Amino acid sequence: MTDINEKYNQADALKDEGKLDEAIALLNEILAEEPNHSISHFALAVLYGRVGQHEKAVEHGETAVELDPTDPFSYTAMSVTYQRAYAGTGDESFIQKAEFAMEKSRQVGEQQRMGG
């Protein structure tokens, strides 16, 4: 797992340097080794959105939520991904999905606050 964490940190550094394509390639390498690495899916959702590949951004965001459905932040991040996809494509179906994801974030957060 350390190797994957090191690769993730390298991808994050590449992102910070503006080398988005290289970061995307490295994150995809991580997922080839560890398909359930949710943080890499989240990172790809952000990066694919930045490079205008909104379908891939949504795909990775949705996978990340499936892998971590008890984290309210997962749904908040997915809502942002949907909003960016709408902004990039004009596809209004992403607005409804963004609103649903935010509501789900509130529900999951409330469940956690109530202890279950």
N, C-alpha and C positions, 0 to 999 in steps of 0.2 A: 504493500500500500504506500510505502514511503516513496517509491518510484513515481507512482501516480500523483502524489502530493507535490513532488518536485516538478513534474511536468505541468501540473496545474499552475504552480507558482511561476514557471517560465512563461506559460500562456498569458497569465495576468500581466507579467512584465512587458510582454510583446504588445498587449492591448494598450498599456500605458504609454508605450513608445509610438503608438499609432500604427503599428504593424498588424492590422486587423486580419488580413488574409493568413499570415503566419500563425497568429493566435488561433484562428479558426481551425487550421490544419492540425495544430497540436492538440486542441481540445477533441477533435475527431479521432486522433490517435488514442487519446485516453479512453474514449468511449468504445473503441475497437477492443481494448483490453478489459474495460470495466463498463459494460453497457448501462449499469444502474448508478453510475456516478452522477447523482442529481445536480451537484454544483456545476459540473461541466455542462449539463443540459441547460441550466439557468444562464450560464455565461454565453453559450451559443445562442440562446434566445435573444440576448442583448446584442451580441455581435452581428448576427444575421440581420437583425433589425437595422443596425447602423449601416450595413452595406446594401440595404434595400431588398434583401431576400426574405420577405415577410412570411411566405409560406413555411420556409424552414424555421424561421424564428418562432412561429406559432407551434409548429410540430415539436420543437425542443422544449418550449415552455410547457406545453401540455404533458409531455413525457415527465418533466420535472415534477409537475403537480401530482401526476399519478404515482410517482415514486415517493412523494412526501405529502400525502393528503391531510395530515394532521397539523401542518404548519400554516397558520394564517398568512404569513408572508408569501408563501408559495402562490396563493390566490391573488394577493396584491400585485406581485410581480407579473403574474399572468394577465391581470387586468391592464397593466401598463403595456405589456407586449401587444395585447389586442388593440389598445388605443394607438400605438405606433403603427400597427399594421393598417388600421383604418386611415391614419394620416398618410401613409405611403401608397395606399391602393384606392382609397375612396369607397371601399366595400363596406357598406353600412351594417352588414351582419356582424362585423367586428365590434360595433358599438354595443349591441345587445349582449354579446359574449363578455365584453369588458364589464358591463354592469352586473351580469350574473356572477362573474369572478369576484367582484368587490363584495357583493352580498354574501357569497360563500366565505370570503375572508372574515366578514363580521360574524357569521354563524360559528365558524370554527373557533375564532377567538373567544366568543362568548362561551362556547362549550368548555374551552380550556379554563376560563376564569371560574366557571361553576364546578370545576373539578372532574370533568369527564366528558 
